[in-house]
Amino acid sequence: MFGEKTDDNIKFERAVALKAIASKAEELKNQGAAPFEVQSFINGSRGKLAKEAPDPEMYSKALKAAAMQKKTRS
């Protein structure tokens, strides 16, 4: 789906995918799905998106946070 693309294209496609996830979650909610089911759908979809098109900025932030946590615990 994402292939070799520029960072801007990936960000745009991630934004479109996140909007689609939000729309589907709203649809599930309106159809009477339990809040747990809606949240499970959102979490699963966002996880799959993260695997298909990782966000380099979020990855960098996560690495820094993990390093800070490790530093404060040692």
TORMARDREN-684807 format. One record per residue: chain; residue in one letter; x, y, z of N, C-alpha, C in turn; residue number from 0. Coordinates in steps of 0.05 Angstrom, whole numbers, plus 32768, in hexadecimal, padded with zeros to 4 digits. Atoms other than C-alpha are relative to their C-alpha. Layout:
// residues N
<atom unit="A" code="a" n_east="X" n_north="Y" n_up="Z" ca_east="X" ca_north="Y" ca_up="Z" c_east="X" c_north="Y" c_up="Z" pos="NUM"/>
...
END
This chain:
// residues 74
<atom unit="A" code="m" n_east="8010" n_north="7FE8" n_up="8000" ca_east="8000" ca_north="8000" ca_up="8000" c_east="8011" c_north="8019" c_up="8000" pos="0"/>
<atom unit="A" code="f" n_east="7FF1" n_north="7FE7" n_up="7FFD" ca_east="8036" ca_north="8032" ca_up="8013" c_east="801A" c_north="8000" c_up="7FEF" pos="1"/>
<atom unit="A" code="g" n_east="7FE9" n_north="8001" n_up="8011" ca_east="8074" ca_north="801A" ca_up="7FEC" c_east="8015" c_north="8015" c_up="8004" pos="2"/>
<atom unit="A" code="e" n_east="7FEC" n_north="7FEB" n_up="7FFF" ca_east="80AC" ca_north="804A" ca_up="7FDC" c_east="7FF4" c_north="801B" c_up="7FFA" pos="3"/>
<atom unit="A" code="k" n_east="800C" n_north="7FE6" n_up="8004" ca_east="8091" ca_north="808F" ca_up="7FE8" c_east="800F" c_north="8014" c_up="8012" pos="4"/>
<atom unit="A" code="t" n_east="7FF4" n_north="7FEB" n_up="7FEF" ca_east="80A7" ca_north="80D1" ca_up="8006" c_east="7FF2" c_north="8001" c_up="801B" pos="5"/>
<atom unit="A" code="d" n_east="800C" n_north="7FFD" n_up="7FE6" ca_east="809B" ca_north="80E2" ca_up="804E" c_east="7FE5" c_north="800E" c_up="7FFF" pos="6"/>
<atom unit="A" code="d" n_east="8019" n_north="7FF2" n_up="8002" ca_east="8065" ca_north="8113" ca_up="803A" c_east="7FEA" c_north="7FEF" c_up="7FF6" pos="7"/>
<atom unit="A" code="n" n_east="8015" n_north="8012" n_up="800B" ca_east="8040" ca_north="80DF" ca_up="8011" c_east="7FF7" c_north="7FEC" c_up="8016" pos="8"/>
<atom unit="A" code="i" n_east="8007" n_north="8014" n_up="7FEB" ca_east="8044" ca_north="80AD" ca_up="804B" c_east="7FEF" c_north="800D" c_up="8015" pos="9"/>
<atom unit="A" code="k" n_east="8010" n_north="7FF2" n_up="7FEC" ca_east="802A" ca_north="80E1" ca_up="807C" c_east="7FE4" c_north="8005" c_up="7FF6" pos="10"/>
<atom unit="A" code="f" n_east="801A" n_north="7FFB" n_up="800C" ca_east="7FF1" ca_north="80F2" ca_up="804D" c_east="7FEF" c_north="7FE6" c_up="8000" pos="11"/>
<atom unit="A" code="e" n_east="800E" n_north="801A" n_up="8001" ca_east="7FDF" ca_north="80A8" ca_up="8044" c_east="7FF9" c_north="7FF6" c_up="801C" pos="12"/>
<atom unit="A" code="r" n_east="8006" n_north="8008" n_up="7FE4" ca_east="7FE3" ca_north="809C" ca_up="808F" c_east="7FE8" c_north="8010" c_up="800A" pos="13"/>
<atom unit="A" code="a" n_east="8017" n_north="7FEF" n_up="7FF8" ca_east="7FB4" ca_north="80D7" ca_up="809A" c_east="7FE6" c_north="7FF6" c_up="7FF4" pos="14"/>
<atom unit="A" code="v" n_east="8018" n_north="800A" n_up="800D" ca_east="7F83" ca_north="80BB" ca_up="8068" c_east="7FF8" c_north="7FE6" c_up="800D" pos="15"/>
<atom unit="A" code="a" n_east="8006" n_north="8019" n_up="7FF3" ca_east="7F88" ca_north="8076" ca_up="8088" c_east="7FF4" c_north="8004" c_up="801C" pos="16"/>
<atom unit="A" code="l" n_east="800A" n_north="7FFA" n_up="7FE5" ca_east="7F7D" ca_north="8093" ca_up="80CE" c_east="7FE3" c_north="800B" c_up="7FFE" pos="17"/>
<atom unit="A" code="k" n_east="801B" n_north="7FF5" n_up="8004" ca_east="7F40" ca_north="80B9" ca_up="80B4" c_east="7FEC" c_north="7FE9" c_up="7FFA" pos="18"/>
<atom unit="A" code="a" n_east="8011" n_north="8017" n_up="8007" ca_east="7F25" ca_north="8078" ca_up="8097" c_east="7FFA" c_north="7FEF" c_up="8019" pos="19"/>
<atom unit="A" code="i" n_east="8003" n_north="800F" n_up="7FE7" ca_east="7F30" ca_north="8055" ca_up="80D9" c_east="7FEB" c_north="800E" c_up="8012" pos="20"/>
<atom unit="A" code="a" n_east="8013" n_north="7FF0" n_up="7FF0" ca_east="7F0A" ca_north="808D" ca_up="80FD" c_east="7FE4" c_north="7FFD" c_up="7FF5" pos="21"/>
<atom unit="A" code="s" n_east="801A" n_north="8002" n_up="800D" ca_east="7ED1" ca_north="808A" ca_up="80CB" c_east="7FF3" c_north="7FE4" c_up="8005" pos="22"/>
<atom unit="A" code="k" n_east="800A" n_north="801B" n_up="7FFB" ca_east="7ECA" ca_north="803E" ca_up="80D2" c_east="7FF9" c_north="7FFC" c_up="801D" pos="23"/>
<atom unit="A" code="a" n_east="8006" n_north="8003" n_up="7FE3" ca_east="7ECD" ca_north="8043" ca_up="811E" c_east="7FE5" c_north="800F" c_up="8006" pos="24"/>
<atom unit="A" code="e" n_east="8019" n_north="7FF1" n_up="7FFC" ca_east="7E95" ca_north="8077" ca_up="811C" c_east="7FE9" c_north="7FF0" c_up="7FF5" pos="25"/>
<atom unit="A" code="e" n_east="8015" n_north="8011" n_up="800D" ca_east="7E6D" ca_north="8049" ca_up="80EE" c_east="7FF9" c_north="7FE9" c_up="8013" pos="26"/>
<atom unit="A" code="l" n_east="8004" n_north="8016" n_up="7FED" ca_east="7E77" ca_north="800F" ca_up="811F" c_east="7FF0" c_north="8009" c_up="8018" pos="27"/>
<atom unit="A" code="k" n_east="800D" n_north="7FF4" n_up="7FE8" ca_east="7E61" ca_north="803B" ca_up="8159" c_east="7FE2" c_north="8004" c_up="7FF9" pos="28"/>
<atom unit="A" code="n" n_east="801C" n_north="7FFA" n_up="8008" ca_east="7E22" ca_north="8051" ca_up="8133" c_east="7FF0" c_north="7FE7" c_up="7FFB" pos="29"/>
<atom unit="A" code="q" n_east="800D" n_north="801A" n_up="8005" ca_east="7E12" ca_north="8008" ca_up="8123" c_east="7FFB" c_north="7FF2" c_up="801B" pos="30"/>
<atom unit="A" code="g" n_east="8006" n_north="800C" n_up="7FE6" ca_east="7E10" ca_north="7FF9" ca_up="816E" c_east="8016" c_north="7FEF" c_up="800B" pos="31"/>
<atom unit="A" code="a" n_east="7FEA" n_north="8010" n_up="7FF6" ca_east="7E54" ca_north="7FD9" ca_up="8178" c_east="8007" c_north="800A" c_up="801C" pos="32"/>
<atom unit="A" code="a" n_east="7FF8" n_north="7FF9" n_up="7FE5" ca_east="7E6C" ca_north="7FD7" ca_up="81C0" c_east="8019" c_north="8011" c_up="7FFF" pos="33"/>
<atom unit="A" code="p" n_east="7FE8" n_north="7FEF" n_up="7FFF" ca_east="7EA0" ca_north="800B" ca_up="81D3" c_east="801A" c_north="7FF0" c_up="7FFF" pos="34"/>
<atom unit="A" code="f" n_east="7FE9" n_north="8011" n_up="8000" ca_east="7ED2" ca_north="7FD3" ca_up="81DF" c_east="8006" c_north="7FF7" c_up="7FE3" pos="35"/>
<atom unit="A" code="e" n_east="7FFC" n_north="8009" n_up="801B" ca_east="7EC8" ca_north="7FB9" ca_up="8198" c_east="800A" c_north="8017" c_up="7FEE" pos="36"/>
<atom unit="A" code="v" n_east="7FF7" n_north="7FE9" n_up="8010" ca_east="7ED1" ca_north="7FFF" ca_up="817A" c_east="801D" c_north="8006" c_up="8007" pos="37"/>
<atom unit="A" code="q" n_east="7FE5" n_north="7FFA" n_up="7FF8" ca_east="7F10" ca_north="800B" ca_up="81A2" c_east="8013" c_north="7FEA" c_up="7FF7" pos="38"/>
<atom unit="A" code="s" n_east="7FF0" n_north="8016" n_up="800A" ca_east="7F2B" ca_north="7FC6" ca_up="818F" c_east="8005" c_north="8003" c_up="7FE3" pos="39"/>
<atom unit="A" code="f" n_east="7FFD" n_north="7FFB" n_up="801D" ca_east="7F1F" ca_north="7FD6" ca_up="8146" c_east="8015" c_north="8016" c_up="7FFB" pos="40"/>
<atom unit="A" code="i" n_east="7FEE" n_north="7FE9" n_up="8003" ca_east="7F43" ca_north="8019" ca_up="814D" c_east="801D" c_north="7FF7" c_up="8006" pos="41"/>
<atom unit="A" code="n" n_east="7FE5" n_north="8008" n_up="7FF8" ca_east="7F7F" ca_north="7FFB" ca_up="8172" c_east="800C" c_north="7FED" c_up="7FEB" pos="42"/>
<atom unit="A" code="g" n_east="7FF6" n_north="8014" n_up="8013" ca_east="7F86" ca_north="7FC1" ca_up="8141" c_east="8006" c_north="800E" c_up="7FE5" pos="43"/>
<atom unit="A" code="s" n_east="7FFB" n_north="7FF3" n_up="8019" ca_east="7F80" ca_north="7FEE" ca_up="8104" c_east="8018" c_north="8012" c_up="8001" pos="44"/>
<atom unit="A" code="r" n_east="7FE9" n_north="7FEF" n_up="7FFD" ca_east="7FB2" ca_north="8020" ca_up="811E" c_east="801A" c_north="7FF0" c_up="8002" pos="45"/>
<atom unit="A" code="g" n_east="7FE9" n_north="8011" n_up="7FFE" ca_east="7FE2" ca_north="7FE8" ca_up="812F" c_east="8008" c_north="7FF6" c_up="7FE5" pos="46"/>
<atom unit="A" code="k" n_east="7FFA" n_north="8009" n_up="801B" ca_east="7FDD" ca_north="7FCC" ca_up="80E9" c_east="800B" c_north="8017" c_up="7FEF" pos="47"/>
<atom unit="A" code="l" n_east="7FF6" n_north="7FE9" n_up="800F" ca_east="7FE7" ca_north="8011" ca_up="80CC" c_east="801D" c_north="8006" c_up="8008" pos="48"/>
<atom unit="A" code="a" n_east="7FE5" n_north="7FFA" n_up="7FF7" ca_east="8025" ca_north="801B" ca_up="80F7" c_east="8014" c_north="7FEC" c_up="7FF4" pos="49"/>
<atom unit="A" code="k" n_east="7FEF" n_north="8014" n_up="800C" ca_east="8042" ca_north="7FDA" ca_up="80DB" c_east="8004" c_north="8005" c_up="7FE2" pos="50"/>
<atom unit="A" code="e" n_east="7FFF" n_north="7FFC" n_up="801D" ca_east="8032" ca_north="7FEB" ca_up="8093" c_east="800E" c_north="801B" c_up="7FF9" pos="51"/>
<atom unit="A" code="a" n_east="7FF5" n_north="7FE6" n_up="8006" ca_east="8047" ca_north="8034" ca_up="8096" c_east="8009" c_north="800E" c_up="801A" pos="52"/>
<atom unit="A" code="p" n_east="7FF7" n_north="7FF5" n_up="7FE6" ca_east="8070" ca_north="8044" ca_up="80D4" c_east="8006" c_north="801E" c_up="7FFD" pos="53"/>
<atom unit="A" code="d" n_east="7FFB" n_north="7FE3" n_up="7FFF" ca_east="8075" ca_north="808D" ca_up="80E8" c_east="801C" c_north="8005" c_up="800C" pos="54"/>
<atom unit="A" code="p" n_east="7FE5" n_north="7FFD" n_up="7FF6" ca_east="80BF" ca_north="809E" ca_up="80EE" c_east="8002" c_north="8013" c_up="8018" pos="55"/>
<atom unit="A" code="e" n_east="8000" n_north="7FED" n_up="7FE9" ca_east="80B1" ca_north="80D9" ca_up="811D" c_east="7FF7" c_north="7FF2" c_up="801A" pos="56"/>
<atom unit="A" code="m" n_east="800A" n_north="800E" n_up="7FE8" ca_east="8089" ca_north="80AE" ca_up="814D" c_east="8014" c_north="7FEB" c_up="8009" pos="57"/>
<atom unit="A" code="y" n_east="7FEC" n_north="8014" n_up="7FF9" ca_east="80BE" ca_north="8077" ca_up="814A" c_east="8017" c_north="800D" c_up="800F" pos="58"/>
<atom unit="A" code="s" n_east="7FEA" n_north="7FF1" n_up="7FF3" ca_east="80F4" ca_north="80AA" ca_up="815C" c_east="7FF8" c_north="8009" c_up="801C" pos="59"/>
<atom unit="A" code="k" n_east="800A" n_north="7FF8" n_up="7FE5" ca_east="80CA" ca_north="80C5" ca_up="8196" c_east="7FFF" c_north="7FE8" c_up="8013" pos="60"/>
<atom unit="A" code="a" n_east="8002" n_north="8018" n_up="7FEF" ca_east="80BE" ca_north="807E" ca_up="81AF" c_east="801B" c_north="7FF7" c_up="8009" pos="61"/>
<atom unit="A" code="l" n_east="7FE5" n_north="8008" n_up="7FF9" ca_east="8108" ca_north="806E" ca_up="81AD" c_east="800B" c_north="8012" c_up="8016" pos="62"/>
<atom unit="A" code="k" n_east="7FF7" n_north="7FED" n_up="7FEC" ca_east="8118" ca_north="80AD" ca_up="81D4" c_east="7FF3" c_north="7FFC" c_up="801B" pos="63"/>
<atom unit="A" code="a" n_east="800F" n_north="8005" n_up="7FE8" ca_east="80E2" ca_north="809F" ca_up="8207" c_east="800A" c_north="7FE7" c_up="800E" pos="64"/>
<atom unit="A" code="a" n_east="7FF6" n_north="8019" n_up="7FF4" ca_east="80FB" ca_north="8058" ca_up="8211" c_east="801C" c_north="8004" c_up="800C" pos="65"/>
<atom unit="A" code="a" n_east="7FE5" n_north="7FFB" n_up="7FF6" ca_east="8143" ca_north="8070" ca_up="8219" c_east="7FFE" c_north="8010" c_up="801A" pos="66"/>
<atom unit="A" code="m" n_east="8003" n_north="7FF0" n_up="7FE7" ca_east="812D" ca_north="80A4" ca_up="824D" c_east="7FF6" c_north="7FEF" c_up="8017" pos="67"/>
<atom unit="A" code="q" n_east="800C" n_north="8011" n_up="7FEB" ca_east="8104" ca_north="8070" ca_up="8273" c_east="8016" c_north="7FED" c_up="800A" pos="68"/>
<atom unit="A" code="k" n_east="7FEB" n_north="8013" n_up="7FF9" ca_east="813E" ca_north="803F" ca_up="8272" c_east="8016" c_north="800F" c_up="8011" pos="69"/>
<atom unit="A" code="k" n_east="7FEC" n_north="7FF0" n_up="7FF2" ca_east="816E" ca_north="8076" ca_up="828A" c_east="7FF7" c_north="8006" c_up="801D" pos="70"/>
<atom unit="A" code="t" n_east="800A" n_north="7FF9" n_up="7FE6" ca_east="8141" ca_north="808A" ca_up="82C4" c_east="7FFD" c_north="7FE8" c_up="8012" pos="71"/>
<atom unit="A" code="r" n_east="8004" n_north="8018" n_up="7FF0" ca_east="8137" ca_north="8042" ca_up="82DB" c_east="801B" c_north="7FF3" c_up="8008" pos="72"/>
<atom unit="A" code="s" n_east="7FE6" n_north="800C" n_up="7FF9" ca_east="8182" ca_north="8031" ca_up="82DD" c_east="800F" c_north="8010" c_up="8013" pos="73"/>
END
